[in-house]
């Protein structure tokens, strides 16, 4: 992004991202607890699957979009991501005659949403950077690789942190470590 088209990054961007991440964690924790205790909304697969996919993907779109997209474009893109995640998850459950057996979307949907949202987000951020609907190839390329590198580094950091935490818990010998599944 050049300086004349860059989105202004406010000092509150970090706090906004942290708040979104905290709310995502709380929402996913609540959905996981509902699934473990077999209580609502996990008892209704047509409601639970869209909630899980929207809570898993949409906050990531919002977090990465903050500071990279203008507020109006970010709001529109977030609304589209919610509709896409919820609609595809509901359809995944609806089209399966054994939906009563499962309440989570199939792994293929998770993979397709990951790839589709990454591609769409890259194109939208590149277009926002160029202030055009279709960005120049160089901008598409730069934005896509930047987002891919950020995702890979975040995944490596989370994976490393999780394995360090898991090994520390397993070596401590406490009875609490058996409840952690990392």
N, C-alpha and C positions, 0 to 999 in steps of 0.2 A: 504494500500500500504506500502511496506517496503521501507526503504531508498535507497536501491540499485536499485529499479525499479521505483521509483517515478519520475514523470515528473517534470522537473525544472519549478518552478513558478517564472516568471520574475516580476520585479517591474512594468512593463508596463501591466501586466495582468488586473489589475483593470481598467486602462485607456482604454484598448481594450474592456473590457466588457461594460464599460460606453458608449463608442462610438457605439458599436453594439446596445445597448439598445436605444440610442438616434436615431440612424438611423431607428430602428424598429418602434419607436414611430412616427417619421416623415412619414415613408412609410404608416403605418396604418391610420394616420391622413389624408394623401392625398387620400387614397382609400375611407375612410369614406366620405370625402368631395365630391369626385366624385360620390358616391352613392347618397348623399343627393341632389346634383345639377343635377343628372341624366346626367352626362357628361362622356366622355371616360375616363377610360376603363370600367366603370360600365355599359355602354350600350352594351358591348359584354360579355355575361355571360361566354363563354368559355375562355376568357382571365381573367376576373375579379376574378372568383372563385379560379383559381390556384394562382393568385397573393395574394389574401387574405390569403389562407392557408399557402403558402410559407412564407409570411411576418409574420404570427402569430407564426408558429412553428419553422422554421429554425433558426432564431436568438436565440431562447432558446437553441437549440441544440448546437450552436456555443458558447454561453455564458457559458453553463455548461461544455462543452468540453474543453474550455480553461483552462489550468492548470491540466487537468485530462487526456488528450490524447496528444500524440506526434503530431506535426504539420501535417505530412503526413497523419496519420490516421484521424485526425480531418478534413482535407480538403476532403478526400475521403468520410467520413461519412456525412459531410455537403452536398456534391454533391448528394449522395444517398438520403438524406432527402429531398432535393429540388425536385428531380425527383419523389419521392414517393408522396409528398404533392401535387405537381402540377398535376401529372398524375391522382391520385385518385380524386382530385377536378374536373378536366376536365371531367373525366369519369362520375362522379356524375351528372354533368350538362348535358352531352351528352346523357346519358341513360334515362333522364326524358323528356317525351314529352311536359311537361309544363314548360320547361326551360325558355321560354320567360317571364314567370310570375315572376320567382325568379332569382337572380344572385348570391346568397350565397349558399354554400354547405349545405346539410341537417345536422341537429344536430347529427344524427347517425354517419356521417363521422367525425365530430369533435371529438366525443367520441372515435371512433375507431382509429383515428390518435393519440389522446392523449395516449391511452393505448399502441398502437403499437410502437410509438416512445419512450415511457418510457421504455418498455421492451427491445427494440433493443438497446437503449442508455445504459441501465444498462449492458447488455451483452457485448457491445463493450468496455465500460470503464473497466469492469472487465477483459476482455481479454487483453486489453492494459496494465492493471496493472500487470497481470501475465506474460505478453509478450508471450501469446499463443492465438490461435484462440478460444479455449474453456477453459475458466478459471475454477479453482477449485470451487466446490460448495460453500465453505466458502467465497471465494472472491465474487462470484455472490451474495450471501446473504448479505454480508456487504455493497457492492456497491449499491445494490437495496434499502436497508433500508436507507442508507445515502441519496440517491437521493430522496426517498419518504419523508424523514423527512425534507430535504431542501425545497422541493416543498410545503409541508404542512405549514411550517413556513413562507415561502414567501407568500403563499395564505392568511394565517392568518394576516400577516403584511399588505398586500395590502388591504384586506377586512376591517381591522380595520382603516387603514389610510383613506380609501374611506368613511367609515361611519362617521368618525370624521370630515372629510372635508365637507361631506354632511350636517351633523347636524349643523356645524358652519355656513354654508351658509344659511341654512333654518332659523336659529335663528337670523341671522343678519337683516332680514326684508328688505333687499335691493331688488330692482327689478331685479338685475342681477342673484339672486339665482334661479329664475324660469327657467333660461336657463340651469342650471346644473341638469343632471339626473343621480344621483349616487345611 
